[in-house]
């Protein structure tokens, strides 16, 4: 068993090695990032929520952010985690202003 092979079966997952930010997981088999059964991560919902907020905020403040043209990201090998060596990004224009919901003082 290799942890890094989870969710990468091309017979079950459409384009398993491609990062698709708006992938519809309701149409894909169950994702195993947070385990299963009695070994399910207690912080899974918090991690999903934090990731959704971070990506949404980044997209709202830097709507033209993208991978630099001509850059090809390279995955680092690993038995447990899959990660990128680096990702070069480019952005045109000023960041949009922060949207504060109140609460904490700046």
C-alpha positions in Angstrom: 0.0 0.0 0.0 1.3 3.5 -0.9 -0.5 6.5 0.7 0.5 8.7 -2.2 -1.5 6.4 -4.6 -4.8 7.2 -2.9 -7.2 9.1 -5.2 -4.9 8.5 -8.2 -6.5 5.5 -9.9 -7.3 6.7 -13.4 -10.0 4.0 -13.6 -11.9 5.7 -10.8 -10.9 9.4 -10.9 -11.1 11.7 -14.0 -7.6 13.2 -14.6 -6.3 12.1 -11.2 -2.9 13.8 -11.5 -4.3 17.2 -12.7 -5.1 20.0 -10.2 -8.6 21.1 -11.0 -9.6 23.8 -8.5 -13.3 23.5 -9.2 -13.5 19.7 -9.5 -17.0 18.4 -8.7 -16.3 15.9 -5.9 -20.0 15.0 -5.9 -19.4 13.2 -9.2 -16.1 11.5 -8.1 -15.6 8.5 -5.7 -14.9 9.2 -2.1 -11.7 11.2 -1.5 -9.3 9.6 1.1 -7.3 12.7 2.2 -8.5 12.6 5.7 -8.8 8.8 6.2 -11.8 6.6 6.6 -13.8 4.9 9.3 -12.4 5.0 12.8 -9.2 6.5 11.4 -11.0 9.6 10.1 -9.3 12.9 10.9 -11.2 14.9 13.6 -10.0 18.2 12.0 -11.0 17.3 8.5 -14.0 19.7 8.4 -11.9 22.6 9.8 -9.1 21.9 7.3 -11.6 21.9 4.4 -13.3 25.1 5.6 -9.9 26.9 6.1 -8.8 25.8 2.6 -12.0 27.0 1.0 -11.8 30.4 2.7 -8.1 30.8 1.8 -8.6 29.9 -1.9 -11.7 32.0 -2.2 -10.0 35.0 -0.5 -6.9 34.6 -2.8 -9.2 34.5 -5.9 -11.2 37.5 -4.8 -8.2 39.7 -3.9 -5.9 38.6 -6.8 -8.4 37.5 -9.6 -5.6 37.5 -12.3 -3.2 35.3 -10.3 -2.0 32.4 -12.5 0.9 30.1 -13.0 3.7 31.8 -15.0 3.4 31.1 -18.7 5.9 28.5 -19.7 6.5 27.3 -16.1 6.1 23.5 -15.6 5.7 22.6 -11.9 7.7 19.6 -10.8 6.4 17.2 -8.1 8.8 16.1 -5.4 8.9 12.3 -4.9 7.5 11.0 -1.6 5.8 7.9 -0.2 3.4 9.7 2.0 2.8 13.2 0.7 2.7 14.7 -2.8 4.0 18.2 -3.0 5.5 20.7 -5.5 9.1 21.8 -5.6 8.0 25.3 -6.4 5.2 27.1 -8.3 6.0 30.3 -10.1 3.0 32.6 -10.2 2.4 35.9 -12.0 -0.2 38.6 -11.4 -1.3 41.7 -13.3 -2.7 44.6 -11.5 -3.1 45.8 -7.9 -4.6 43.6 -5.2 -8.2 44.3 -4.5 -8.9 45.8 -1.0 -9.5 43.5 2.0 -13.1 43.0 2.9 -13.4 43.2 6.7 -16.3 41.7 8.5 -15.5 43.6 11.6 -14.5 42.1 14.9 -10.8 42.3 15.6 -9.1 45.7 15.6 -6.5 46.3 12.9 
